[in-house]
């Protein structure tokens, strides 16, 4: 399992990238596919549901369109964040406006 330092460092980096791009989430189908890949991975720490390489909680990391698998970036379907991969901005703060990776801007 990753050290506390490594887990915090990894989480902060992932969260900053996620926020920078407007907090885009993957589609429900892609989320289920990502979880399935994580749950069948030899690095998963099943008792805590954390990735054994980066220490992230897979149920959260799998939702974020900006996240990649630390073991094999090909394991999860590639996500295009925003139109042609450009930065997404949150819309006027209304609830439920968190953009999805598939949203067009």
N, CA, C and O atoms as CSV, one atom per row, in Angstrom:
chain,resi,resn,atom,element,x,y,z
A,1,UNK,N,N,0.852,-1.179,0.000
A,1,UNK,CA,C,0.000,0.000,0.000
A,1,UNK,C,C,0.891,1.233,0.000
A,1,UNK,O,O,1.967,1.252,0.597
A,2,UNK,N,N,0.411,2.249,-0.682
A,2,UNK,CA,C,1.151,3.503,-0.748
A,2,UNK,C,C,1.226,4.148,0.635
A,2,UNK,O,O,0.337,3.969,1.467
A,3,UNK,N,N,2.303,4.902,0.865
A,3,UNK,CA,C,2.441,5.607,2.142
A,3,UNK,C,C,1.399,6.725,2.226
A,3,UNK,O,O,0.841,7.139,1.210
A,4,UNK,N,N,1.145,7.206,3.434
A,4,UNK,CA,C,0.205,8.315,3.631
A,4,UNK,C,C,0.646,9.511,2.793
A,4,UNK,O,O,-0.175,10.152,2.137
A,5,UNK,N,N,1.928,9.805,2.815
A,5,UNK,CA,C,2.458,10.927,2.036
A,5,UNK,C,C,2.138,10.764,0.550
A,5,UNK,O,O,1.664,11.697,-0.097
A,6,UNK,N,N,2.402,9.570,0.020
A,6,UNK,CA,C,2.159,9.321,-1.396
A,6,UNK,C,C,0.662,9.412,-1.717
A,6,UNK,O,O,0.284,9.935,-2.766
A,7,UNK,N,N,-0.190,8.906,-0.818
A,7,UNK,CA,C,-1.640,8.977,-1.039
A,7,UNK,C,C,-2.123,10.422,-1.067
A,7,UNK,O,O,-2.910,10.801,-1.935
A,8,UNK,N,N,-1.657,11.222,-0.126
A,8,UNK,CA,C,-2.064,12.628,-0.068
A,8,UNK,C,C,-1.561,13.370,-1.303
A,8,UNK,O,O,-2.305,14.130,-1.922
A,9,UNK,N,N,-0.311,13.150,-1.656
A,9,UNK,CA,C,0.275,13.795,-2.836
A,9,UNK,C,C,-0.496,13.421,-4.093
A,9,UNK,O,O,-0.804,14.285,-4.913
A,10,UNK,N,N,-0.806,12.152,-4.248
A,10,UNK,CA,C,-1.554,11.670,-5.409
A,10,UNK,C,C,-2.955,12.275,-5.442
A,10,UNK,O,O,-3.417,12.720,-6.492
A,11,UNK,N,N,-3.631,12.292,-4.291
A,11,UNK,CA,C,-4.982,12.835,-4.233
A,11,UNK,C,C,-5.000,14.325,-4.563
A,11,UNK,O,O,-5.854,14.782,-5.322
A,12,UNK,N,N,-4.070,15.077,-4.002
A,12,UNK,CA,C,-4.019,16.525,-4.257
A,12,UNK,C,C,-3.781,16.791,-5.736
A,12,UNK,O,O,-4.415,17.672,-6.316
A,13,UNK,N,N,-2.885,16.049,-6.343
A,13,UNK,CA,C,-2.600,16.218,-7.769
A,13,UNK,C,C,-3.846,15.897,-8.602
A,13,UNK,O,O,-4.214,16.664,-9.492
A,14,UNK,N,N,-4.489,14.770,-8.312
A,14,UNK,CA,C,-5.695,14.366,-9.045
A,14,UNK,C,C,-6.824,15.380,-8.855
A,14,UNK,O,O,-7.498,15.753,-9.815
A,15,UNK,N,N,-7.026,15.825,-7.606
A,15,UNK,CA,C,-8.106,16.776,-7.309
A,15,UNK,C,C,-7.864,18.117,-7.990
A,15,UNK,O,O,-8.809,18.740,-8.473
A,16,UNK,N,N,-6.627,18.565,-8.036
A,16,UNK,CA,C,-6.307,19.836,-8.691
A,16,UNK,C,C,-6.590,19.761,-10.190
A,16,UNK,O,O,-7.154,20.691,-10.767
A,17,UNK,N,N,-6.205,18.670,-10.809
A,17,UNK,CA,C,-6.470,18.497,-12.245
A,17,UNK,C,C,-7.966,18.436,-12.507
A,17,UNK,O,O,-8.462,19.053,-13.450
A,18,UNK,N,N,-8.680,17.696,-11.677
A,18,UNK,CA,C,-10.137,17.560,-11.783
A,18,UNK,C,C,-10.815,18.923,-11.662
A,18,UNK,O,O,-11.685,19.259,-12.465
A,19,UNK,N,N,-10.420,19.704,-10.667
A,19,UNK,CA,C,-11.010,21.033,-10.458
A,19,UNK,C,C,-10.633,21.989,-11.584
A,19,UNK,O,O,-11.469,22.768,-12.041
A,20,UNK,N,N,-9.403,21.936,-12.024
A,20,UNK,CA,C,-8.921,22.818,-13.093
A,20,UNK,C,C,-9.754,22.663,-14.368
A,20,UNK,O,O,-9.972,23.628,-15.099
A,21,UNK,N,N,-10.210,21.453,-14.619
A,21,UNK,CA,C,-10.988,21.176,-15.829
A,21,UNK,C,C,-12.491,21.275,-15.610
A,21,UNK,O,O,-13.266,20.876,-16.479
A,22,UNK,N,N,-12.914,21.797,-14.472
A,22,UNK,CA,C,-14.339,22.001,-14.231
A,22,UNK,C,C,-15.043,20.821,-13.604
A,22,UNK,O,O,-16.267,20.723,-13.693
A,23,UNK,N,N,-14.320,19.932,-12.980
A,23,UNK,CA,C,-14.874,18.766,-12.288
A,23,UNK,C,C,-15.727,17.866,-13.183
A,23,UNK,O,O,-16.857,17.537,-12.826
A,24,UNK,N,N,-15.195,17.464,-14.350
A,24,UNK,CA,C,-15.974,16.590,-15.235
A,24,UNK,C,C,-15.986,15.146,-14.765
A,24,UNK,O,O,-14.961,14.609,-14.346
A,25,UNK,N,N,-17.144,14.529,-14.836
A,25,UNK,CA,C,-17.292,13.121,-14.480
A,25,UNK,C,C,-17.500,12.290,-15.740
A,25,UNK,O,O,-17.962,12.788,-16.766
A,26,UNK,N,N,-17.152,11.026,-15.637
A,26,UNK,CA,C,-17.382,10.098,-16.741
A,26,UNK,C,C,-18.869,9.744,-16.785
A,26,UNK,O,O,-19.613,10.036,-15.849
A,27,UNK,N,N,-19.285,9.127,-17.860
A,27,UNK,CA,C,-20.672,8.680,-17.975
A,27,UNK,C,C,-20.911,7.534,-16.998
A,27,UNK,O,O,-19.955,6.882,-16.576
A,28,UNK,N,N,-22.155,7.276,-16.632
A,28,UNK,CA,C,-22.436,6.140,-15.735
A,28,UNK,C,C,-21.896,4.818,-16.284
A,28,UNK,O,O,-21.405,3.989,-15.518
A,29,UNK,N,N,-21.979,4.617,-17.580
A,29,UNK,CA,C,-21.475,3.381,-18.197
A,29,UNK,C,C,-19.952,3.272,-18.044
A,29,UNK,O,O,-19.430,2.220,-17.676
A,30,UNK,N,N,-19.247,4.381,-18.333
A,30,UNK,CA,C,-17.790,4.372,-18.187
A,30,UNK,C,C,-17.381,4.188,-16.724
A,30,UNK,O,O,-16.372,3.545,-16.431
A,31,UNK,N,N,-18.165,4.752,-15.818
A,31,UNK,CA,C,-17.885,4.593,-14.383
A,31,UNK,C,C,-17.968,3.113,-14.005
A,31,UNK,O,O,-17.084,2.597,-13.321
A,32,UNK,N,N,-19.010,2.440,-14.440
A,32,UNK,CA,C,-19.162,1.017,-14.138
A,32,UNK,C,C,-18.025,0.207,-14.756
A,32,UNK,O,O,-17.516,-0.724,-14.132
A,33,UNK,N,N,-17.624,0.556,-15.980
A,33,UNK,CA,C,-16.516,-0.145,-16.639
A,33,UNK,C,C,-15.209,0.052,-15.874
A,33,UNK,O,O,-14.421,-0.882,-15.720
A,34,UNK,N,N,-14.988,1.276,-15.396
A,34,UNK,CA,C,-13.773,1.560,-14.624
A,34,UNK,C,C,-13.760,0.772,-13.316
A,34,UNK,O,O,-12.746,0.179,-12.947
A,35,UNK,N,N,-14.900,0.772,-12.617
A,35,UNK,CA,C,-14.970,0.016,-11.361
A,35,UNK,C,C,-14.729,-1.468,-11.602
A,35,UNK,O,O,-14.033,-2.125,-10.828
A,36,UNK,N,N,-15.300,-1.986,-12.665
A,36,UNK,CA,C,-15.111,-3.402,-12.997
A,36,UNK,C,C,-13.622,-3.702,-13.211
A,36,UNK,O,O,-13.114,-4.722,-12.745
A,37,UNK,N,N,-12.935,-2.813,-13.913
A,37,UNK,CA,C,-11.500,-2.989,-14.138
A,37,UNK,C,C,-10.732,-2.933,-12.820
A,37,UNK,O,O,-9.812,-3.720,-12.597
A,38,UNK,N,N,-11.113,-1.997,-11.948
A,38,UNK,CA,C,-10.436,-1.868,-10.651
A,38,UNK,C,C,-10.668,-3.102,-9.789
A,38,UNK,O,O,-9.732,-3.620,-9.180
A,39,UNK,N,N,-11.906,-3.573,-9.733
A,39,UNK,CA,C,-12.229,-4.706,-8.876
A,39,UNK,C,C,-11.589,-6.004,-9.352
A,39,UNK,O,O,-11.490,-6.961,-8.584
A,40,UNK,N,N,-11.159,-6.047,-10.594
A,40,UNK,CA,C,-10.473,-7.247,-11.083
A,40,UNK,C,C,-8.950,-7.066,-11.114
A,40,UNK,O,O,-8.230,-7.962,-11.556
A,41,UNK,N,N,-8.464,-5.930,-10.655
A,41,UNK,CA,C,-7.033,-5.618,-10.684
A,41,UNK,C,C,-6.311,-6.225,-9.478
A,41,UNK,O,O,-6.838,-6.228,-8.365
A,42,UNK,N,N,-5.123,-6.728,-9.708
A,42,UNK,CA,C,-4.333,-7.327,-8.638
A,42,UNK,C,C,-3.825,-6.297,-7.628
A,42,UNK,O,O,-3.398,-6.675,-6.537
A,43,UNK,N,N,-3.863,-5.018,-7.964
A,43,UNK,CA,C,-3.374,-3.973,-7.060
A,43,UNK,C,C,-4.451,-3.453,-6.102
A,43,UNK,O,O,-4.133,-2.733,-5.155
A,44,UNK,N,N,-5.706,-3.802,-6.331
A,44,UNK,CA,C,-6.784,-3.315,-5.477
A,44,UNK,C,C,-6.657,-3.893,-4.071
A,44,UNK,O,O,-6.486,-5.100,-3.898
A,45,UNK,N,N,-6.741,-3.028,-3.080
A,45,UNK,CA,C,-6.784,-3.447,-1.680
A,45,UNK,C,C,-8.262,-3.571,-1.328
A,45,UNK,O,O,-8.917,-2.582,-0.999
A,46,UNK,N,N,-8.776,-4.786,-1.398
A,46,UNK,CA,C,-10.217,-5.032,-1.296
A,46,UNK,C,C,-10.824,-4.602,0.037
A,46,UNK,O,O,-11.972,-4.159,0.067
A,47,UNK,N,N,-10.090,-4.721,1.131
A,47,UNK,CA,C,-10.655,-4.368,2.432
A,47,UNK,C,C,-10.935,-2.870,2.556
A,47,UNK,O,O,-11.855,-2.466,3.267
A,48,UNK,N,N,-10.143,-2.051,1.866
A,48,UNK,CA,C,-10.326,-0.593,1.936
A,48,UNK,C,C,-10.836,0.000,0.626
A,48,UNK,O,O,-11.167,1.184,0.564
A,49,UNK,N,N,-10.899,-0.816,-0.414
A,49,UNK,CA,C,-11.275,-0.385,-1.768
A,49,UNK,C,C,-10.404,0.776,-2.251
A,49,UNK,O,O,-10.885,1.744,-2.841
A,50,UNK,N,N,-9.111,0.641,-1.979
A,50,UNK,CA,C,-8.119,1.623,-2.417
A,50,UNK,C,C,-7.187,0.979,-3.427
A,50,UNK,O,O,-6.924,-0.223,-3.385
A,51,UNK,N,N,-6.698,1.806,-4.331
A,51,UNK,CA,C,-5.683,1.356,-5.276
A,51,UNK,C,C,-4.389,1.158,-4.495
A,51,UNK,O,O,-3.968,2.043,-3.750
A,52,UNK,N,N,-3.767,0.015,-4.663
A,52,UNK,CA,C,-2.524,-0.271,-3.968
A,52,UNK,C,C,-1.338,0.501,-4.500
A,52,UNK,O,O,-0.293,0.552,-3.851
A,53,UNK,N,N,-1.478,1.112,-5.683
A,53,UNK,CA,C,-0.368,1.874,-6.247
A,53,UNK,C,C,-0.401,3.342,-5.838
A,53,UNK,O,O,0.616,3.896,-5.421
A,54,UNK,N,N,-1.574,3.974,-5.957
A,54,UNK,CA,C,-1.654,5.406,-5.637
A,54,UNK,C,C,-2.368,5.670,-4.316
A,54,UNK,O,O,-2.243,6.759,-3.755
A,55,UNK,N,N,-3.116,4.685,-3.810
A,55,UNK,CA,C,-3.821,4.844,-2.548
A,55,UNK,C,C,-5.184,5.499,-2.645
A,55,UNK,O,O,-5.862,5.663,-1.630
A,56,UNK,N,N,-5.599,5.877,-3.846
A,56,UNK,CA,C,-6.889,6.547,-4.010
A,56,UNK,C,C,-8.048,5.583,-3.768
A,56,UNK,O,O,-7.932,4.381,-4.005
A,57,UNK,N,N,-9.162,6.128,-3.294
A,57,UNK,CA,C,-10.399,5.351,-3.190
A,57,UNK,C,C,-10.939,5.187,-4.604
A,57,UNK,O,O,-11.261,6.173,-5.268
A,58,UNK,N,N,-11.037,3.956,-5.059
A,58,UNK,CA,C,-11.414,3.732,-6.456
A,58,UNK,C,C,-12.824,4.226,-6.780
A,58,UNK,O,O,-13.083,4.627,-7.914
A,59,UNK,N,N,-13.734,4.205,-5.813
A,59,UNK,CA,C,-15.094,4.664,-6.097
A,59,UNK,C,C,-15.132,6.145,-6.459
A,59,UNK,O,O,-16.032,6.580,-7.177
A,60,UNK,N,N,-14.165,6.928,-5.969
A,60,UNK,CA,C,-14.109,8.351,-6.296
A,60,UNK,C,C,-13.266,8.595,-7.538
A,60,UNK,O,O,-13.695,9.290,-8.459
A,61,UNK,N,N,-12.085,8.034,-7.564
A,61,UNK,CA,C,-11.169,8.259,-8.682
A,61,UNK,C,C,-11.776,7.794,-9.999
A,61,UNK,O,O,-11.550,8.419,-11.035
A,62,UNK,N,N,-12.530,6.725,-9.976
A,62,UNK,CA,C,-13.136,6.193,-11.197
A,62,UNK,C,C,-14.175,7.138,-11.792
A,62,UNK,O,O,-14.458,7.059,-12.988
A,63,UNK,N,N,-14.748,8.030,-10.986
A,63,UNK,CA,C,-15.755,8.983,-11.476
A,63,UNK,C,C,-15.139,10.147,-12.239
A,63,UNK,O,O,-15.772,10.719,-13.126
A,64,UNK,N,N,-13.922,10.492,-11.898
A,64,UNK,CA,C,-13.304,11.702,-12.434
A,64,UNK,C,C,-12.760,11.457,-13.839
A,64,UNK,O,O,-11.888,10.611,-14.039
A,65,UNK,N,N,-13.277,12.198,-14.799
A,65,UNK,CA,C,-12.873,12.031,-16.197
A,65,UNK,C,C,-11.401,12.358,-16.422
A,65,UNK,O,O,-10.806,11.889,-17.391
A,66,UNK,N,N,-10.816,13.148,-15.549
A,66,UNK,CA,C,-9.416,13.535,-15.702
A,66,UNK,C,C,-8.447,12.512,-15.120
A,66,UNK,O,O,-7.237,12.643,-15.307
A,67,UNK,N,N,-8.948,11.500,-14.423
A,67,UNK,CA,C,-8.091,10.496,-13.785
A,67,UNK,C,C,-7.696,9.397,-14.756
A,67,UNK,O,O,-8.408,9.086,-15.711
A,68,UNK,N,N,-6.540,8.824,-14.477
A,68,UNK,CA,C,-6.041,7.689,-15.255
A,68,UNK,C,C,-5.633,6.594,-14.279
A,68,UNK,O,O,-5.295,6.865,-13.127
A,69,UNK,N,N,-5.667,5.388,-14.744
A,69,UNK,CA,C,-5.198,4.264,-13.941
A,69,UNK,C,C,-3.682,4.400,-13.763
A,69,UNK,O,O,-2.968,4.571,-14.751
A,70,UNK,N,N,-3.174,4.328,-12.521
A,70,UNK,CA,C,-1.735,4.490,-12.315
A,70,UNK,C,C,-0.905,3.291,-12.788
A,70,UNK,O,O,0.304,3.414,-12.985
A,71,UNK,N,N,-1.535,2.159,-12.967
A,71,UNK,CA,C,-0.827,0.963,-13.403
A,71,UNK,C,C,-0.748,0.880,-14.926
A,71,UNK,O,O,0.307,0.585,-15.488
A,72,UNK,N,N,-1.873,1.143,-15.586
A,72,UNK,CA,C,-1.961,1.003,-17.034
A,72,UNK,C,C,-2.954,2.025,-17.564
A,72,UNK,O,O,-4.162,1.809,-17.467
A,73,UNK,N,N,-2.476,3.135,-18.122
A,73,UNK,CA,C,-3.380,4.169,-18.633
A,73,UNK,C,C,-4.363,3.646,-19.691
A,73,UNK,O,O,-5.368,4.298,-19.974
A,74,UNK,N,N,-4.086,2.502,-20.260
A,74,UNK,CA,C,-4.967,1.909,-21.268
A,74,UNK,C,C,-6.114,1.119,-20.637
A,74,UNK,O,O,-7.068,0.750,-21.322
A,75,UNK,N,N,-6.019,0.860,-19.329
A,75,UNK,CA,C,-7.021,0.038,-18.645
A,75,UNK,C,C,-8.397,0.698,-18.668
A,75,UNK,O,O,-9.413,0.014,-18.787
A,76,UNK,N,N,-8.430,2.027,-18.553
A,76,UNK,CA,C,-9.696,2.762,-18.587
A,76,UNK,C,C,-9.843,3.429,-19.945
A,76,UNK,O,O,-8.863,3.908,-20.516
A,77,UNK,N,N,-11.057,3.461,-20.456
A,77,UNK,CA,C,-11.350,4.120,-21.715
A,77,UNK,C,C,-10.887,5.580,-21.653
A,77,UNK,O,O,-11.142,6.280,-20.673
A,78,UNK,N,N,-10.210,6.024,-22.703
A,78,UNK,CA,C,-9.724,7.402,-22.746
A,78,UNK,C,C,-10.907,8.367,-22.757
A,78,UNK,O,O,-11.883,8.165,-23.480
A,79,UNK,N,N,-10.804,9.404,-21.954
A,79,UNK,CA,C,-11.861,10.412,-21.860
A,79,UNK,C,C,-11.390,11.701,-22.537
A,79,UNK,O,O,-10.246,12.125,-22.368
A,80,UNK,N,N,-12.279,12.303,-23.294
A,80,UNK,CA,C,-12.011,13.613,-23.867
A,80,UNK,C,C,-12.758,14.611,-23.006
A,80,UNK,O,O,-13.986,14.587,-22.927
A,81,UNK,N,N,-12.012,15.481,-22.368
A,81,UNK,CA,C,-12.603,16.446,-21.450
A,81,UNK,C,C,-12.875,17.734,-22.218
A,81,UNK,O,O,-11.951,18.437,-22.625
A,82,UNK,N,N,-14.166,18.033,-22.410
A,82,UNK,CA,C,-14.558,19.221,-23.164
A,82,UNK,C,C,-14.414,19.006,-24.654
A,82,UNK,O,O,-13.986,17.941,-25.099
A,83,UNK,N,N,-14.761,19.987,-25.399
A,83,UNK,CA,C,-14.683,19.903,-26.858
A,83,UNK,C,C,-13.219,19.814,-27.271
A,83,UNK,O,O,-12.439,20.736,-27.031
A,84,UNK,N,N,-12.860,18.717,-27.881
A,84,UNK,CA,C,-11.499,18.451,-28.337
A,84,UNK,C,C,-10.481,18.550,-27.205
A,84,UNK,O,O,-9.338,18.954,-27.418
A,85,UNK,N,N,-10.910,18.178,-25.998
A,85,UNK,CA,C,-9.996,18.149,-24.869
A,85,UNK,C,C,-9.726,19.500,-24.223
A,85,UNK,O,O,-8.811,19.617,-23.408
A,86,UNK,N,N,-10.501,20.524,-24.568
A,86,UNK,CA,C,-10.291,21.846,-23.971
A,86,UNK,C,C,-10.916,21.924,-22.593
A,86,UNK,O,O,-11.787,21.127,-22.244
A,87,UNK,N,N,-10.464,22.888,-21.818
A,87,UNK,CA,C,-10.923,23.096,-20.447
A,87,UNK,C,C,-12.422,23.379,-20.405
A,87,UNK,O,O,-12.946,24.144,-21.214
A,88,UNK,N,N,-13.102,22.750,-19.450
A,88,UNK,CA,C,-14.516,23.006,-19.220
A,88,UNK,C,C,-14.676,23.968,-18.063
A,88,UNK,O,O,-13.872,23.956,-17.131
A,89,UNK,N,N,-15.688,24.789,-18.111
A,89,UNK,CA,C,-15.997,25.690,-17.002
A,89,UNK,C,C,-17.355,25.313,-16.445
A,89,UNK,O,O,-18.268,24.962,-17.191
A,90,UNK,N,N,-17.483,25.387,-15.117
A,90,UNK,CA,C,-18.769,25.123,-14.498
A,90,UNK,C,C,-19.735,26.238,-14.870
A,90,UNK,O,O,-19.336,27.394,-15.003
A,91,UNK,N,N,-20.988,25.893,-15.035
A,91,UNK,CA,C,-22.024,26.858,-15.387
A,91,UNK,C,C,-22.567,27.513,-14.134
A,91,UNK,O,O,-22.788,26.820,-13.141
A,92,UNK,N,N,-22.781,28.765,-14.134
A,92,UNK,CA,C,-23.293,29.631,-13.073
A,92,UNK,C,C,-23.657,29.002,-11.727
A,92,UNK,O,O,-24.600,29.459,-11.081
A,93,UNK,N,N,-22.957,27.996,-11.298
A,93,UNK,CA,C,-23.087,27.479,-9.951
A,93,UNK,C,C,-24.370,26.749,-9.613
A,93,UNK,O,O,-24.568,26.395,-8.451
A,94,UNK,N,N,-25.258,26.505,-10.579
A,94,UNK,CA,C,-26.497,25.787,-10.280
A,94,UNK,C,C,-26.177,24.345,-9.955
A,94,UNK,O,O,-25.236,23.768,-10.499
A,95,UNK,N,N,-26.957,23.773,-9.075
A,95,UNK,CA,C,-26.766,22.368,-8.710
A,95,UNK,C,C,-27.032,21.490,-9.928
A,95,UNK,O,O,-27.892,21.792,-10.755
A,96,UNK,N,N,-26.285,20.408,-10.020
A,96,UNK,CA,C,-26.483,19.456,-11.105
A,96,UNK,C,C,-25.804,19.842,-12.403
A,96,UNK,O,O,-25.995,19.173,-13.418
A,97,UNK,N,N,-25.015,20.907,-12.394
A,97,UNK,CA,C,-24.364,21.349,-13.610
A,97,UNK,C,C,-22.947,20.826,-13.767
A,97,UNK,O,O,-22.202,21.321,-14.613
A,98,UNK,N,N,-22.561,19.848,-12.982
A,98,UNK,CA,C,-21.232,19.295,-13.143
A,98,UNK,C,C,-21.146,18.671,-14.523
A,98,UNK,O,O,-21.901,17.748,-14.830
A,99,UNK,N,N,-20.236,19.158,-15.364
A,99,UNK,CA,C,-20.169,18.638,-16.731
A,99,UNK,C,C,-19.687,17.202,-16.766
A,99,UNK,O,O,-18.935,16.766,-15.895
A,100,UNK,N,N,-20.114,16.494,-17.749
A,100,UNK,CA,C,-19.657,15.137,-17.999
A,100,UNK,C,C,-18.537,15.214,-19.035
A,100,UNK,O,O,-18.429,16.201,-19.762
A,101,UNK,N,N,-17.723,14.196,-19.100
A,101,UNK,CA,C,-16.625,14.188,-20.061
A,101,UNK,C,C,-17.161,14.268,-21.478
A,101,UNK,O,O,-16.479,14.777,-22.368
A,102,UNK,N,N,-18.367,13.777,-21.702
A,102,UNK,CA,C,-18.929,13.757,-23.043
A,102,UNK,C,C,-19.656,15.053,-23.406
A,102,UNK,O,O,-20.080,15.210,-24.551
A,103,UNK,N,N,-19.810,15.997,-22.446
A,103,UNK,CA,C,-20.486,17.263,-22.733
A,103,UNK,C,C,-19.710,18.069,-23.742
A,103,UNK,O,O,-18.479,18.061,-23.732
A,104,UNK,N,N,-20.393,18.746,-24.589
A,104,UNK,CA,C,-19.769,19.620,-25.591
A,104,UNK,C,C,-19.855,21.053,-25.100
A,104,UNK,O,O,-20.859,21.457,-24.513
A,105,UNK,N,N,-18.812,21.814,-25.339
A,105,UNK,CA,C,-18.828,23.232,-24.985
A,105,UNK,C,C,-18.811,24.074,-26.224
A,105,UNK,O,O,-18.821,25.302,-26.136
